[in-house]
């Protein structure tokens, strides 16, 4: 190979390396993290679904799980619908869904 051929191949190789670092490596890392999350799921864990719903894991299966979104409200979802496991709050009790207060609950109306 002469220098002209090498200089013609070099930009292509550079594009492949940049593509690998910017696209493929992070995708593999996300895939590995998602698999690790699936393995760590346990009964009673507080989770956030990809739809933004929070709840507690009440039943686990190979493909799905049941999430209690409110007292007595069970959602059956696919395991891949779990976005993250929410760390336990030291102030609250495990397994209880707490209602947060809003500006209208506290009497502070931002419109007035």
Biopython code that builds the backbone (N, CA, C, O; Angstrom):
import numpy as np
from Bio.PDB.StructureBuilder import StructureBuilder

atoms = [
    (1, "UNK", "N", (0.841, -1.179, 0.000)),
    (1, "UNK", "CA", (0.000, 0.000, 0.000)),
    (1, "UNK", "C", (0.885, 1.241, 0.000)),
    (1, "UNK", "O", (1.882, 1.319, 0.718)),
    (2, "UNK", "N", (0.501, 2.182, -0.805)),
    (2, "UNK", "CA", (1.267, 3.422, -0.816)),
    (2, "UNK", "C", (0.585, 4.452, 0.093)),
    (2, "UNK", "O", (-0.488, 4.195, 0.639)),
    (3, "UNK", "N", (1.201, 5.582, 0.243)),
    (3, "UNK", "CA", (0.718, 6.620, 1.153)),
    (3, "UNK", "C", (-0.636, 7.165, 0.710)),
    (3, "UNK", "O", (-1.454, 7.547, 1.546)),
    (4, "UNK", "N", (-0.876, 7.203, -0.589)),
    (4, "UNK", "CA", (-2.143, 7.725, -1.090)),
    (4, "UNK", "C", (-3.306, 6.808, -0.715)),
    (4, "UNK", "O", (-4.381, 7.291, -0.361)),
    (5, "UNK", "N", (-3.104, 5.506, -0.787)),
    (5, "UNK", "CA", (-4.149, 4.557, -0.413)),
    (5, "UNK", "C", (-4.432, 4.616, 1.094)),
    (5, "UNK", "O", (-5.584, 4.556, 1.523)),
    (6, "UNK", "N", (-3.381, 4.733, 1.871)),
    (6, "UNK", "CA", (-3.541, 4.811, 3.328)),
    (6, "UNK", "C", (-4.286, 6.087, 3.705)),
    (6, "UNK", "O", (-5.156, 6.064, 4.576)),
    (7, "UNK", "N", (-3.951, 7.193, 3.057)),
    (7, "UNK", "CA", (-4.630, 8.450, 3.380)),
    (7, "UNK", "C", (-6.096, 8.413, 2.944)),
    (7, "UNK", "O", (-6.912, 9.159, 3.484)),
    (8, "UNK", "N", (-6.439, 7.576, 1.997)),
    (8, "UNK", "CA", (-7.832, 7.424, 1.580)),
    (8, "UNK", "C", (-8.629, 6.561, 2.550)),
    (8, "UNK", "O", (-9.827, 6.778, 2.728)),
    (9, "UNK", "N", (-7.984, 5.593, 3.173)),
    (9, "UNK", "CA", (-8.647, 4.691, 4.116)),
    (9, "UNK", "C", (-8.727, 5.298, 5.517)),
    (9, "UNK", "O", (-9.649, 4.990, 6.273)),
    (10, "UNK", "N", (-7.786, 6.141, 5.860)),
    (10, "UNK", "CA", (-7.701, 6.707, 7.205)),
    (10, "UNK", "C", (-8.977, 7.441, 7.639)),
    (10, "UNK", "O", (-9.427, 7.220, 8.763)),
    (11, "UNK", "N", (-9.582, 8.300, 6.812)),
    (11, "UNK", "CA", (-10.831, 8.955, 7.248)),
    (11, "UNK", "C", (-11.963, 7.956, 7.520)),
    (11, "UNK", "O", (-12.749, 8.138, 8.450)),
    (12, "UNK", "N", (-12.036, 6.911, 6.709)),
    (12, "UNK", "CA", (-13.062, 5.891, 6.914)),
    (12, "UNK", "C", (-12.853, 5.175, 8.246)),
    (12, "UNK", "O", (-13.808, 4.952, 8.990)),
    (13, "UNK", "N", (-11.622, 4.819, 8.545)),
    (13, "UNK", "CA", (-11.320, 4.170, 9.823)),
    (13, "UNK", "C", (-11.625, 5.101, 10.996)),
    (13, "UNK", "O", (-12.128, 4.662, 12.030)),
    (14, "UNK", "N", (-11.324, 6.364, 10.832)),
    (14, "UNK", "CA", (-11.602, 7.338, 11.879)),
    (14, "UNK", "C", (-13.110, 7.446, 12.136)),
    (14, "UNK", "O", (-13.536, 7.536, 13.287)),
    (15, "UNK", "N", (-13.906, 7.438, 11.084)),
    (15, "UNK", "CA", (-15.364, 7.494, 11.222)),
    (15, "UNK", "C", (-15.879, 6.261, 11.961)),
    (15, "UNK", "O", (-16.756, 6.372, 12.818)),
    (16, "UNK", "N", (-15.342, 5.093, 11.635)),
    (16, "UNK", "CA", (-15.760, 3.853, 12.301)),
    (16, "UNK", "C", (-15.427, 3.901, 13.791)),
    (16, "UNK", "O", (-16.252, 3.517, 14.620)),
    (17, "UNK", "N", (-14.236, 4.365, 14.135)),
    (17, "UNK", "CA", (-13.822, 4.442, 15.539)),
    (17, "UNK", "C", (-14.693, 5.442, 16.300)),
    (17, "UNK", "O", (-15.125, 5.159, 17.418)),
    (18, "UNK", "N", (-14.952, 6.597, 15.709)),
    (18, "UNK", "CA", (-15.788, 7.602, 16.366)),
    (18, "UNK", "C", (-17.212, 7.064, 16.552)),
    (18, "UNK", "O", (-17.812, 7.261, 17.609)),
    (19, "UNK", "N", (-17.754, 6.393, 15.541)),
    (19, "UNK", "CA", (-19.086, 5.794, 15.635)),
    (19, "UNK", "C", (-19.138, 4.785, 16.773)),
    (19, "UNK", "O", (-20.110, 4.741, 17.528)),
    (20, "UNK", "N", (-18.101, 3.982, 16.894)),
    (20, "UNK", "CA", (-18.060, 2.971, 17.951)),
    (20, "UNK", "C", (-18.067, 3.628, 19.330)),
    (20, "UNK", "O", (-18.800, 3.197, 20.220)),
    (21, "UNK", "N", (-17.256, 4.669, 19.508)),
    (21, "UNK", "CA", (-17.178, 5.329, 20.811)),
    (21, "UNK", "C", (-18.440, 6.120, 21.149)),
    (21, "UNK", "O", (-18.841, 6.167, 22.312)),
    (22, "UNK", "N", (-19.069, 6.739, 20.154)),
    (22, "UNK", "CA", (-20.216, 7.595, 20.434)),
    (22, "UNK", "C", (-21.561, 6.874, 20.427)),
    (22, "UNK", "O", (-22.509, 7.342, 21.058)),
    (23, "UNK", "N", (-21.662, 5.747, 19.728)),
    (23, "UNK", "CA", (-22.955, 5.087, 19.595)),
    (23, "UNK", "C", (-22.965, 3.686, 20.206)),
    (23, "UNK", "O", (-23.792, 3.394, 21.070)),
    (24, "UNK", "N", (-22.074, 2.839, 19.775)),
    (24, "UNK", "CA", (-22.139, 1.439, 20.180)),
    (24, "UNK", "C", (-21.763, 1.208, 21.642)),
    (24, "UNK", "O", (-22.435, 0.439, 22.328)),
    (25, "UNK", "N", (-20.722, 1.845, 22.125)),
    (25, "UNK", "CA", (-20.312, 1.649, 23.523)),
    (25, "UNK", "C", (-21.383, 2.099, 24.503)),
    (25, "UNK", "O", (-21.718, 1.338, 25.411)),
    (26, "UNK", "N", (-21.940, 3.307, 24.364)),
    (26, "UNK", "CA", (-23.003, 3.713, 25.299)),
    (26, "UNK", "C", (-24.248, 2.819, 25.212)),
    (26, "UNK", "O", (-24.901, 2.568, 26.225)),
    (27, "UNK", "N", (-24.575, 2.341, 24.015)),
    (27, "UNK", "CA", (-25.736, 1.464, 23.868)),
    (27, "UNK", "C", (-25.512, 0.156, 24.612)),
    (27, "UNK", "O", (-26.425, -0.344, 25.268)),
    (28, "UNK", "N", (-24.328, -0.398, 24.520)),
    (28, "UNK", "CA", (-24.013, -1.625, 25.260)),
    (28, "UNK", "C", (-24.068, -1.385, 26.758)),
    (28, "UNK", "O", (-24.549, -2.234, 27.508)),
    (29, "UNK", "N", (-23.581, -0.236, 27.195)),
    (29, "UNK", "CA", (-23.601, 0.086, 28.627)),
    (29, "UNK", "C", (-25.043, 0.193, 29.125)),
    (29, "UNK", "O", (-25.367, -0.322, 30.195)),
    (30, "UNK", "N", (-25.914, 0.862, 28.352)),
    (30, "UNK", "CA", (-27.321, 0.973, 28.746)),
    (30, "UNK", "C", (-27.988, -0.400, 28.798)),
    (30, "UNK", "O", (-28.786, -0.678, 29.693)),
    (31, "UNK", "N", (-27.658, -1.244, 27.840)),
    (31, "UNK", "CA", (-28.224, -2.587, 27.798)),
    (31, "UNK", "C", (-27.769, -3.397, 29.012)),
    (31, "UNK", "O", (-28.567, -4.121, 29.608)),
    (32, "UNK", "N", (-26.510, -3.280, 29.375)),
    (32, "UNK", "CA", (-25.965, -3.986, 30.536)),
    (32, "UNK", "C", (-26.604, -3.459, 31.824)),
    (32, "UNK", "O", (-26.937, -4.239, 32.716)),
    (33, "UNK", "N", (-26.774, -2.142, 31.920)),
    (33, "UNK", "CA", (-27.403, -1.546, 33.102)),
    (33, "UNK", "C", (-28.863, -1.990, 33.240)),
    (33, "UNK", "O", (-29.330, -2.243, 34.350)),
    (34, "UNK", "N", (-29.578, -2.085, 32.124)),
    (34, "UNK", "CA", (-30.974, -2.522, 32.160)),
    (34, "UNK", "C", (-31.074, -3.977, 32.618)),
    (34, "UNK", "O", (-31.963, -4.322, 33.396)),
    (35, "UNK", "N", (-30.171, -4.826, 32.141)),
    (35, "UNK", "CA", (-30.172, -6.229, 32.562)),
    (35, "UNK", "C", (-29.856, -6.343, 34.053)),
    (35, "UNK", "O", (-30.441, -7.168, 34.754)),
    (36, "UNK", "N", (-28.938, -5.518, 34.529)),
    (36, "UNK", "CA", (-28.595, -5.520, 35.954)),
    (36, "UNK", "C", (-29.789, -5.071, 36.792)),
    (36, "UNK", "O", (-30.043, -5.628, 37.860)),
    (37, "UNK", "N", (-30.518, -4.074, 36.316)),
    (37, "UNK", "CA", (-31.706, -3.595, 37.015)),
    (37, "UNK", "C", (-32.740, -4.709, 37.130)),
    (37, "UNK", "O", (-33.353, -4.874, 38.184)),
    (38, "UNK", "N", (-32.941, -5.472, 36.060)),
    (38, "UNK", "CA", (-33.902, -6.575, 36.072)),
    (38, "UNK", "C", (-33.520, -7.627, 37.111)),
    (38, "UNK", "O", (-34.390, -8.202, 37.765)),
    (39, "UNK", "N", (-32.227, -7.877, 37.260)),
    (39, "UNK", "CA", (-31.762, -8.876, 38.226)),
    (39, "UNK", "C", (-31.930, -8.401, 39.667)),
    (39, "UNK", "O", (-32.135, -9.217, 40.565)),
    (40, "UNK", "N", (-31.847, -7.094, 39.895)),
    (40, "UNK", "CA", (-31.916, -6.548, 41.254)),
    (40, "UNK", "C", (-33.340, -6.387, 41.767)),
    (40, "UNK", "O", (-33.533, -6.176, 42.964)),
    (41, "UNK", "N", (-34.343, -6.480, 40.898)),
    (41, "UNK", "CA", (-35.732, -6.283, 41.327)),
    (41, "UNK", "C", (-36.118, -7.289, 42.397)),
    (41, "UNK", "O", (-35.834, -8.480, 42.275)),
    (42, "UNK", "N", (-36.770, -6.802, 43.449)),
    (42, "UNK", "CA", (-37.223, -7.670, 44.535)),
    (42, "UNK", "C", (-38.591, -7.195, 45.010)),
    (42, "UNK", "O", (-38.983, -6.052, 44.774)),
    (43, "UNK", "N", (-39.305, -8.080, 45.678)),
    (43, "UNK", "CA", (-40.609, -7.718, 46.229)),
    (43, "UNK", "C", (-40.457, -6.567, 47.212)),
    (43, "UNK", "O", (-39.535, -6.553, 48.028)),
    (44, "UNK", "N", (-41.363, -5.607, 47.130)),
    (44, "UNK", "CA", (-41.341, -4.466, 48.034)),
    (44, "UNK", "C", (-40.530, -3.285, 47.541)),
    (44, "UNK", "O", (-40.587, -2.214, 48.145)),
    (45, "UNK", "N", (-39.769, -3.447, 46.452)),
    (45, "UNK", "CA", (-38.986, -2.332, 45.907)),
    (45, "UNK", "C", (-39.917, -1.249, 45.374)),
    (45, "UNK", "O", (-40.928, -1.545, 44.738)),
    (46, "UNK", "N", (-39.569, -0.002, 45.638)),
    (46, "UNK", "CA", (-40.296, 1.112, 45.030)),
    (46, "UNK", "C", (-39.658, 1.358, 43.672)),
    (46, "UNK", "O", (-38.440, 1.509, 43.573)),
    (47, "UNK", "N", (-40.473, 1.398, 42.629)),
    (47, "UNK", "CA", (-39.962, 1.541, 41.271)),
    (47, "UNK", "C", (-40.677, 2.679, 40.553)),
    (47, "UNK", "O", (-41.780, 3.083, 40.922)),
    (48, "UNK", "N", (-40.015, 3.179, 39.519)),
    (48, "UNK", "CA", (-40.641, 4.130, 38.612)),
    (48, "UNK", "C", (-40.722, 3.458, 37.249)),
    (48, "UNK", "O", (-39.724, 2.953, 36.737)),
    (49, "UNK", "N", (-41.910, 3.456, 36.669)),
    (49, "UNK", "CA", (-42.095, 2.878, 35.345)),
    (49, "UNK", "C", (-41.671, 3.882, 34.281)),
    (49, "UNK", "O", (-41.532, 5.072, 34.565)),
    (50, "UNK", "N", (-41.467, 3.411, 33.075)),
    (50, "UNK", "CA", (-41.074, 4.299, 31.982)),
    (50, "UNK", "C", (-42.157, 5.330, 31.683)),
    (50, "UNK", "O", (-41.875, 6.356, 31.064)),
    (51, "UNK", "N", (-43.379, 5.076, 32.107)),
    (51, "UNK", "CA", (-44.474, 6.029, 31.918)),
    (51, "UNK", "C", (-44.510, 7.093, 33.005)),
    (51, "UNK", "O", (-45.303, 8.032, 32.930)),
    (52, "UNK", "N", (-43.648, 6.951, 34.025)),
    (52, "UNK", "CA", (-43.594, 7.928, 35.105)),
    (52, "UNK", "C", (-44.414, 7.545, 36.320)),
    (52, "UNK", "O", (-44.460, 8.302, 37.290)),
    (53, "UNK", "N", (-45.057, 6.397, 36.293)),
    (53, "UNK", "CA", (-45.862, 5.933, 37.427)),
    (53, "UNK", "C", (-44.940, 5.321, 38.477)),
    (53, "UNK", "O", (-44.053, 4.532, 38.155)),
    (54, "UNK", "N", (-45.162, 5.696, 39.739)),
    (54, "UNK", "CA", (-44.408, 5.130, 40.851)),
    (54, "UNK", "C", (-45.266, 4.087, 41.547)),
    (54, "UNK", "O", (-46.491, 4.204, 41.583)),
    (55, "UNK", "N", (-44.620, 3.068, 42.098)),
    (55, "UNK", "CA", (-45.349, 2.050, 42.845)),
    (55, "UNK", "C", (-44.391, 1.062, 43.471)),
    (55, "UNK", "O", (-43.172, 1.197, 43.370)),
    (56, "UNK", "N", (-44.970, 0.061, 44.123)),
    (56, "UNK", "CA", (-44.184, -0.959, 44.806)),
    (56, "UNK", "C", (-44.374, -2.304, 44.119)),
    (56, "UNK", "O", (-45.487, -2.640, 43.713)),
    (57, "UNK", "N", (-43.301, -3.074, 43.986)),
    (57, "UNK", "CA", (-43.351, -4.394, 43.370)),
    (57, "UNK", "C", (-44.055, -5.337, 44.335)),
    (57, "UNK", "O", (-43.629, -5.495, 45.480)),
    (58, "UNK", "N", (-45.137, -5.967, 43.871)),
    (58, "UNK", "CA", (-45.897, -6.890, 44.711)),
    (58, "UNK", "C", (-45.777, -8.333, 44.254)),
    (58, "UNK", "O", (-45.968, -9.240, 45.064)),
    (59, "UNK", "N", (-45.465, -8.583, 42.977)),
    (59, "UNK", "CA", (-45.304, -9.942, 42.461)),
    (59, "UNK", "C", (-44.330, -9.901, 41.296)),
    (59, "UNK", "O", (-44.322, -8.956, 40.508)),
    (60, "UNK", "N", (-43.503, -10.945, 41.198)),
    (60, "UNK", "CA", (-42.506, -11.041, 40.127)),
    (60, "UNK", "C", (-42.731, -12.309, 39.323)),
    (60, "UNK", "O", (-43.085, -13.354, 39.869)),
    (61, "UNK", "N", (-42.523, -12.200, 38.024)),
    (61, "UNK", "CA", (-42.602, -13.335, 37.115)),
    (61, "UNK", "C", (-41.398, -13.243, 36.180)),
    (61, "UNK", "O", (-40.630, -12.284, 36.254)),
    (62, "UNK", "N", (-41.230, -14.224, 35.310)),
    (62, "UNK", "CA", (-40.100, -14.191, 34.376)),
    (62, "UNK", "C", (-40.186, -13.010, 33.421)),
    (62, "UNK", "O", (-39.175, -12.364, 33.142)),
    (63, "UNK", "N", (-41.374, -12.722, 32.919)),
    (63, "UNK", "CA", (-41.561, -11.677, 31.913)),
    (63, "UNK", "C", (-42.246, -10.427, 32.448)),
    (63, "UNK", "O", (-42.070, -9.342, 31.893)),
    (64, "UNK", "N", (-43.022, -10.563, 33.514)),
    (64, "UNK", "CA", (-43.818, -9.434, 33.992)),
    (64, "UNK", "C", (-43.741, -9.317, 35.508)),
    (64, "UNK", "O", (-43.152, -10.157, 36.189)),
    (65, "UNK", "N", (-44.351, -8.253, 36.015)),
    (65, "UNK", "CA", (-44.447, -8.063, 37.454)),
    (65, "UNK", "C", (-45.675, -7.238, 37.750)),
    (65, "UNK", "O", (-46.220, -6.569, 36.872)),
    (66, "UNK", "N", (-46.109, -7.290, 39.002)),
    (66, "UNK", "CA", (-47.250, -6.491, 39.434)),
    (66, "UNK", "C", (-46.738, -5.354, 40.291)),
    (66, "UNK", "O", (-45.954, -5.553, 41.219)),
    (67, "UNK", "N", (-47.199, -4.150, 39.959)),
    (67, "UNK", "CA", (-46.803, -2.944, 40.682)),
    (67, "UNK", "C", (-48.055, -2.362, 41.322)),
    (67, "UNK", "O", (-49.072, -2.170, 40.655)),
    (68, "UNK", "N", (-47.975, -2.082, 42.629)),
    (68, "UNK", "CA", (-49.086, -1.441, 43.330)),
    (68, "UNK", "C", (-48.881, 0.064, 43.236)),
    (68, "UNK", "O", (-48.011, 0.625, 43.902)),
    (69, "UNK", "N", (-49.691, 0.712, 42.403)),
    (69, "UNK", "CA", (-49.557, 2.147, 42.162)),
    (69, "UNK", "C", (-50.284, 2.967, 43.218)),
    (69, "UNK", "O", (-49.893, 4.100, 43.500)),
    (70, "UNK", "N", (-51.323, 2.415, 43.795)),
    (70, "UNK", "CA", (-52.088, 3.033, 44.881)),
    (70, "UNK", "C", (-52.642, 1.877, 45.704)),
    (70, "UNK", "O", (-52.690, 0.749, 45.212)),
    (71, "UNK", "N", (-53.057, 2.120, 46.924)),
    (71, "UNK", "CA", (-53.592, 1.019, 47.728)),
    (71, "UNK", "C", (-54.719, 0.290, 46.994)),
    (71, "UNK", "O", (-55.748, 0.883, 46.670)),
    (72, "UNK", "N", (-54.511, -0.995, 46.741)),
    (72, "UNK", "CA", (-55.503, -1.815, 46.059)),
    (72, "UNK", "C", (-55.476, -1.734, 44.548)),
    (72, "UNK", "O", (-56.265, -2.414, 43.892)),
    (73, "UNK", "N", (-54.593, -0.926, 43.969)),
    (73, "UNK", "CA", (-54.510, -0.779, 42.508)),
    (73, "UNK", "C", (-53.243, -1.473, 42.025)),
    (73, "UNK", "O", (-52.137, -0.969, 42.222)),
    (74, "UNK", "N", (-53.408, -2.643, 41.386)),
    (74, "UNK", "CA", (-52.271, -3.409, 40.886)),
    (74, "UNK", "C", (-52.183, -3.277, 39.374)),
    (74, "UNK", "O", (-53.176, -3.447, 38.667)),
    (75, "UNK", "N", (-50.997, -2.976, 38.890)),
    (75, "UNK", "CA", (-50.735, -2.888, 37.457)),
    (75, "UNK", "C", (-49.829, -4.044, 37.072)),
    (75, "UNK", "O", (-48.801, -4.256, 37.713)),
    (76, "UNK", "N", (-50.186, -4.791, 36.043)),
    (76, "UNK", "CA", (-49.319, -5.836, 35.521)),
    (76, "UNK", "C", (-48.550, -5.233, 34.358)),
    (76, "UNK", "O", (-49.142, -4.802, 33.369)),
    (77, "UNK", "N", (-47.223, -5.204, 34.480)),
    (77, "UNK", "CA", (-46.380, -4.582, 33.459)),
    (77, "UNK", "C", (-45.253, -5.526, 33.069)),
    (77, "UNK", "O", (-44.894, -6.430, 33.823)),
    (78, "UNK", "N", (-44.709, -5.307, 31.899)),
    (78, "UNK", "CA", (-43.541, -6.059, 31.443)),
    (78, "UNK", "C", (-42.326, -5.589, 32.225)),
    (78, "UNK", "O", (-42.255, -4.425, 32.619)),
    (79, "UNK", "N", (-41.384, -6.469, 32.450)),
    (79, "UNK", "CA", (-40.184, -6.113, 33.214)),
    (79, "UNK", "C", (-39.424, -4.943, 32.588)),
    (79, "UNK", "O", (-38.797, -4.159, 33.302)),
    (80, "UNK", "N", (-39.475, -4.822, 31.274)),
    (80, "UNK", "CA", (-38.754, -3.742, 30.604)),
    (80, "UNK", "C", (-39.408, -2.379, 30.819)),
    (80, "UNK", "O", (-38.843, -1.358, 30.429)),
    (81, "UNK", "N", (-40.588, -2.350, 31.433)),
    (81, "UNK", "CA", (-41.258, -1.080, 31.710)),
    (81, "UNK", "C", (-40.692, -0.402, 32.953)),
    (81, "UNK", "O", (-41.068, 0.729, 33.260)),
    (82, "UNK", "N", (-39.792, -1.074, 33.675)),
    (82, "UNK", "CA", (-39.195, -0.488, 34.872)),
    (82, "UNK", "C", (-38.066, 0.440, 34.438)),
    (82, "UNK", "O", (-37.092, 0.001, 33.826)),
    (83, "UNK", "N", (-38.205, 1.729, 34.760)),
    (83, "UNK", "CA", (-37.171, 2.704, 34.416)),
    (83, "UNK", "C", (-36.064, 2.715, 35.458)),
    (83, "UNK", "O", (-34.882, 2.772, 35.119)),
    (84, "UNK", "N", (-36.458, 2.659, 36.748)),
    (84, "UNK", "CA", (-35.443, 2.652, 37.799)),
    (84, "UNK", "C", (-36.047, 2.172, 39.104)),
    (84, "UNK", "O", (-37.263, 2.190, 39.296)),
    (85, "UNK", "N", (-35.169, 1.745, 39.992)),
    (85, "UNK", "CA", (-35.549, 1.406, 41.356)),
    (85, "UNK", "C", (-35.300, 2.656, 42.185)),
    (85, "UNK", "O", (-34.193, 3.193, 42.198)),
    (86, "UNK", "N", (-36.335, 3.116, 42.877)),
    (86, "UNK", "CA", (-36.232, 4.336, 43.678)),
    (86, "UNK", "C", (-35.625, 3.967, 45.027)),
    (86, "UNK", "O", (-36.106, 3.050, 45.692)),
    (87, "UNK", "N", (-34.568, 4.676, 45.438)),
    (87, "UNK", "CA", (-33.976, 4.371, 46.743)),
    (87, "UNK", "C", (-34.993, 4.592, 47.860)),
    (87, "UNK", "O", (-35.815, 5.505, 47.779)),
    (88, "UNK", "N", (-34.941, 3.759, 48.901)),
    (88, "UNK", "CA", (-35.910, 3.908, 49.991)),
    (88, "UNK", "C", (-35.754, 5.244, 50.697)),
    (88, "UNK", "O", (-34.643, 5.731, 50.906)),
    (89, "UNK", "N", (-36.891, 5.825, 51.061)),
    (89, "UNK", "CA", (-36.908, 7.089, 51.788)),
    (89, "UNK", "C", (-36.824, 6.771, 53.273)),
    (89, "UNK", "O", (-37.638, 6.002, 53.784)),
    (90, "UNK", "N", (-35.858, 7.346, 53.972)),
    (90, "UNK", "CA", (-35.663, 7.046, 55.388)),
    (90, "UNK", "C", (-36.810, 7.540, 56.251)),
    (90, "UNK", "O", (-37.031, 7.003, 57.336)),
    (91, "UNK", "N", (-37.544, 8.547, 55.801)),
    (91, "UNK", "CA", (-38.620, 9.117, 56.602)),
    (91, "UNK", "C", (-39.910, 8.325, 56.537)),
    (91, "UNK", "O", (-40.722, 8.401, 57.459)),
    (92, "UNK", "N", (-40.119, 7.563, 55.464)),
    (92, "UNK", "CA", (-41.384, 6.863, 55.284)),
    (92, "UNK", "C", (-41.271, 5.391, 55.606)),
    (92, "UNK", "O", (-40.181, 4.878, 55.861)),
    (93, "UNK", "N", (-42.399, 4.723, 55.592)),
    (93, "UNK", "CA", (-42.454, 3.295, 55.858)),
    (93, "UNK", "C", (-42.446, 2.551, 54.533)),
    (93, "UNK", "O", (-43.112, 2.965, 53.584)),
    (94, "UNK", "N", (-41.705, 1.471, 54.460)),
    (94, "UNK", "CA", (-41.614, 0.655, 53.252)),
    (94, "UNK", "C", (-42.973, 0.045, 52.940)),
    (94, "UNK", "O", (-43.643, -0.483, 53.828)),
    (95, "UNK", "N", (-43.373, 0.120, 51.689)),
    (95, "UNK", "CA", (-44.601, -0.522, 51.262)),
    (95, "UNK", "C", (-45.836, 0.351, 51.379)),
    (95, "UNK", "O", (-46.932, -0.105, 51.052)),
    (96, "UNK", "N", (-45.702, 1.579, 51.829)),
    (96, "UNK", "CA", (-46.848, 2.470, 51.915)),
    (96, "UNK", "C", (-46.694, 3.570, 50.879)),
    (96, "UNK", "O", (-45.620, 4.147, 50.714)),
    (97, "UNK", "N", (-47.768, 3.841, 50.200)),
    (97, "UNK", "CA", (-47.750, 4.910, 49.214)),
    (97, "UNK", "C", (-48.163, 6.195, 49.908)),
    (97, "UNK", "O", (-49.254, 6.281, 50.471)),
    (98, "UNK", "N", (-47.299, 7.185, 49.869)),
    (98, "UNK", "CA", (-47.605, 8.454, 50.521)),
    (98, "UNK", "C", (-48.140, 9.447, 49.521)),
    (98, "UNK", "O", (-47.704, 9.480, 48.370)),
    (99, "UNK", "N", (-49.074, 10.246, 49.954)),
    (99, "UNK", "CA", (-49.611, 11.291, 49.092)),
    (99, "UNK", "C", (-48.840, 12.570, 49.329)),
    (99, "UNK", "O", (-48.698, 13.006, 50.472)),
    (100, "UNK", "N", (-48.346, 13.169, 48.282)),
    (100, "UNK", "CA", (-47.612, 14.419, 48.414)),
    (100, "UNK", "C", (-48.569, 15.588, 48.465)),
    (100, "UNK", "O", (-49.689, 15.502, 47.961)),
    (101, "UNK", "N", (-48.144, 16.662, 49.059)),
    (101, "UNK", "CA", (-48.992, 17.853, 49.103)),
    (101, "UNK", "C", (-48.660, 18.732, 47.915)),
    (101, "UNK", "O", (-47.525, 18.762, 47.440)),
    (102, "UNK", "N", (-49.652, 19.436, 47.453)),
    (102, "UNK", "CA", (-49.453, 20.353, 46.338)),
    (102, "UNK", "C", (-49.724, 21.763, 46.821)),
    (102, "UNK", "O", (-50.137, 21.966, 47.963)),
    (103, "UNK", "N", (-49.495, 22.725, 45.965)),
    (103, "UNK", "CA", (-49.731, 24.118, 46.336)),
    (103, "UNK", "C", (-51.197, 24.343, 46.683)),
    (103, "UNK", "O", (-51.501, 25.122, 47.586)),
    (104, "UNK", "N", (-52.116, 23.673, 45.978)),
    (104, "UNK", "CA", (-53.538, 23.855, 46.268)),
    (104, "UNK", "C", (-53.924, 23.176, 47.573)),
    (104, "UNK", "O", (-54.851, 23.627, 48.245)),
    (105, "UNK", "N", (-53.226, 22.087, 47.952)),
    (105, "UNK", "CA", (-53.506, 21.420, 49.217)),
    (105, "UNK", "C", (-53.113, 22.283, 50.401)),
    (105, "UNK", "O", (-53.795, 22.274, 51.426)),
    (106, "UNK", "N", (-52.029, 23.025, 50.275)),
    (106, "UNK", "CA", (-51.530, 23.799, 51.403)),
    (106, "UNK", "C", (-52.196, 25.165, 51.511)),
    (106, "UNK", "O", (-51.903, 25.924, 52.435)),
    (107, "UNK", "N", (-53.081, 25.484, 50.585)),
    (107, "UNK", "CA", (-53.766, 26.766, 50.644)),
    (107, "UNK", "C", (-53.028, 27.868, 49.907)),
    (107, "UNK", "O", (-53.538, 28.985, 49.816)),
    (108, "UNK", "N", (-51.856, 27.592, 49.384)),
    (108, "UNK", "CA", (-51.092, 28.587, 48.634)),
    (108, "UNK", "C", (-51.498, 28.500, 47.172)),
    (108, "UNK", "O", (-51.121, 27.559, 46.472)),
    (109, "UNK", "N", (-52.245, 29.455, 46.722)),
    (109, "UNK", "CA", (-52.677, 29.473, 45.336)),
    (109, "UNK", "C", (-51.761, 30.406, 44.562)),
    (109, "UNK", "O", (-51.803, 31.618, 44.772)),
    (110, "UNK", "N", (-50.927, 29.864, 43.662)),
    (110, "UNK", "CA", (-49.983, 30.712, 42.938)),
    (110, "UNK", "C", (-50.669, 31.681, 41.980)),
    (110, "UNK", "O", (-50.033, 32.621, 41.503)),
    (111, "UNK", "N", (-51.952, 31.475, 41.689)),
    (111, "UNK", "CA", (-52.665, 32.355, 40.760)),
    (111, "UNK", "C", (-53.157, 33.622, 41.436)),
    (111, "UNK", "O", (-53.518, 34.578, 40.749)),
    (112, "UNK", "N", (-53.182, 33.657, 42.761)),
    (112, "UNK", "CA", (-53.721, 34.843, 43.437)),
    (112, "UNK", "C", (-52.641, 35.831, 43.789)),
    (112, "UNK", "O", (-52.929, 36.882, 44.363)),
]
sb = StructureBuilder()
sb.init_structure("model")
sb.init_model(0)
sb.init_chain("A")
sb.init_seg("    ")
for serial, (resi, resn, name, xyz) in enumerate(atoms, 1):
    if name == "N":
        sb.init_residue(resn, " ", resi, " ")
    sb.init_atom(name, np.array(xyz, "f"), 0.0, 1.0, " ", f" {name:<3s}", serial, name[0])
structure = sb.get_structure()
